[in-house]
Amino acid sequence: MSSARVNIESSDKSAEIGEDLIFKVVHAFYARVRTDELIGPIFEHAVEDWPSHLDKLCRFWSSVILTSGTYRGQPLQVHLKLQQLDDEHFLRWLGLFQETVEGLCTPGQADIFMNRAERIADSFRFGLATAHGKFASPLRRTRP
């Protein structure tokens, strides 16, 4: 694994994130997703090769958090094929993600992950809505 790390506040060592933490978060999160009654079946139907997909997701999150540039792809294009996605699915995805990062990360790290996850969810929702001639407003979530 790469030794790349990011720390949004340089004086806050508790917010430092590296590839090793990204790996743990991605694998733990998608283990939850796969068994979830609401979104698990969507993922199980869409993903044919989980080891390859998890590797891709680790690269995606590395690029999002560490700006590593290791991910090359168009995730919105893939999600456009999943026409059944609605706010309930995105809220569940975010809820499971929050549970995962709160269990594995410091509060500072969890905030960084959740900030990015919420932006990603809204970006996908906006893209899906636009593609279907609809409008989407940002999700209104309240985090503890």
N, C-alpha and C positions, 0 to 999 in steps of 0.2 A: 504494500500500500504506500501511497505517496505520503510525504510528511507535510503537505500543504495544510495550513491552518488559517482560520480567520478569527479575528477578534474585533467586533464592532467598536467596543470601547477598550482602547489599548490598556487602560489601567485596571480593567475588570477581567482577571484571569478566569473567573468562573464562566465567562461567556465564550471562551475559546472552543472552537469546533474544528475537528480534523476528519480526515477520511475514515478513520476507525469508528468514530461516533456516527457518521453518516451511514456507514455499513450497518451498524447495530440498529439504528432507527429504521432504516428502510426494511430490513429483514423482519424486525419485530412488528412493524406496522402492517406489512403485507401478510404476515401470519394472522393478524387480527382480521384484516380485510377478507381474507379467503374463507373465514368461518362465519362472517357476519351474514345474518339472514337477509338483509336488504341489498347490500352491494356485493356480497360474496358471489352470488350467481352471475352477476354481470361480468365480474373479473374472470371467473372461471370459464365463462363462455368465450371471452375475448382473448385470453392469454393461452397460447399453445405450449410454450416452453418457459416455465417459471424460472429456472436458473438463469437463462439468457435475459429474461425480462427484468429480474432483480438486478442483474449486472447493469443493464441499461438504466434502470431507475437510480442506482448508486451514482452512475455518471451524470445523470440529470441533476440530482440533488447536489453533487459536487460542483457542477457548473452554476447552480442557483446560489449556493451558500458560499463556496470558495472562489467563484468565478474562474474555475480551472479550465473551462473550455473543453472538457473531455466528452461532453454530450453533443452529438450531432443528430438532429432529428426535428420533426414537426409534430409535437404531441397533440396540438389542437386538431390537426388533420385526422389523426387516429380516433380521437374522441368524437369527431363529427359523425362518425359511423354509428355511434351509440345514441340513437334518437330518444331512447327511453329516459335519459338522464334529466333529472329535474332538481329543484332546490333541496328536496328531501334527501336525495342521494349525496349532494355536495355537503349538506350539513352533517350527514352521517360520516362521510369521509373526513371532514374536519374534526368531528368529535372523536373518532378513533385515532386520528393523528395526534390530537391534543393529549388523549390518554397515554399514548405511546411516548411522546416527548416528555411529558411530566413524570413518567416512570423511569426514564433513562437519562434525563438531562438535568443540569442545574436550572434554576429559574431563568437565568440570563440566556442560556442556550435554548431553552424551550421557547422563550419569547422570540428569538431570532428565527427558529424553525417555524413557529406559528405565524409570524408576520409574513414570511414567504409563502406558506401554505394558503393563507387567506387570500393573498394576491393572486396566486395561481388559480384557486377555485373561482374567484371572480373573473379572472381573465378567460378561463374556459367557459364559464357561464355566459359571459358577454359574447364570446365567439360563437357558441352554440345558438344563442338567441338571434344574433345577427344572421347566421346562416339559415335560420328558419323564419326570417322576417318578423322577429319579435323584439321586444325590449326587455332588458334585465337591469335591475338596480343592484347595487352592492348588497351582499348578504349582511344582515345586521346581527352579528353575534356578540354576545357578552362573555368575555373570558374573566374568570376569577382573578 
